[in-house]
Amino acid sequence: MSSRYQIDADLREAKALAEGLANYLRGPELYGQAGGFFSSMPSLTVGALLLRLRRLEALRSQFDSRQRTVLDQARRQHDEALREWRQHYEQKVIREAQSRLEAMRPFLKEASDEPRQAANLYPPEMLRRTIVQELFRWADEQAVDLGDSRALARSIDDRLRSIARPSEFQWAALLAEVYPAAEFWWLYARPPQVDK
């Protein structure tokens, strides 16, 4: 995610992720593929789809009828896969939250060891942490226990806060309404640029 955001690109990704969700839920892999082997689509995970569905719903008032149809179809496919494969879905959510948080540890170590690199390495971590927050939101709504993930998130957040400083919203301005600072504070922060 960058300061550029395109609704149609997000819709294409949501559509591809939703189309592959049922097959993905039945399989053992945590990071699946959407749109074929040589696709430029993001990895297929529950969190990647939840991220897109929630923000697209929040932006729905700006859609034309074609865009609303695409989003409605993606939502239906998501909901059908969840109904049919709920236990698998929940297990993927639990595994994905833990995996994405664990994947942030190398950044935190690198930022501590080499502070000059932290600002350049931060953008993927914002996305990881945001996807985890979407998983937390879904788990809260569904009363699903995520095990140790919340404690790990608090630990990760403490370390992020020690690295990042308050800043303007880091993604496209259009998305600021979707990600309030109180909940998604890491999108309103950035490690400082350190002179060499």
Stockholm file with secondary structure:
# STOCKHOLM 1.0

chainA/1-196         MSSRYQIDADLREAKALAEGLANYLRGPELYGQAGGFFSSMPSLTVGALLLRLRRLEALRSQFDSRQRTVLDQARRQHDEALREWRQHYEQKVIREAQSRLEAMRPFLKEASDEPRQAANLYPPEMLRRTIVQELFRWADEQAVDLGDSRALARSIDDRLRSIARPSEFQWAALLAEVYPAAEFWWLYARPPQVDK
#=GR chainA/1-196 SS CCSCCCHHHHHHHHHHHHHHHHHHHHSSCSSBCCSCTTCCCCCBCHHHHHHHHHHHHHTGGGCCHHHHHHHHHHHHHHHHHHHHTHHHHHHHHHHHHHHHHHTTHHHHHHHHHCHHHHHHHHHHHHHHHHHHHHHHHHHHHHTCCCTTHHHHHHHHHHHHHHHCEECSCSSCGGGTTTSCTTTCGGGGEECCCCCC
#=GC SS_cons         CCSCCCHHHHHHHHHHHHHHHHHHHHSSCSSBCCSCTTCCCCCBCHHHHHHHHHHHHHTGGGCCHHHHHHHHHHHHHHHHHHHHTHHHHHHHHHHHHHHHHHTTHHHHHHHHHCHHHHHHHHHHHHHHHHHHHHHHHHHHHHTCCCTTHHHHHHHHHHHHHHHCEECSCSSCGGGTTTSCTTTCGGGGEECCCCCC
//
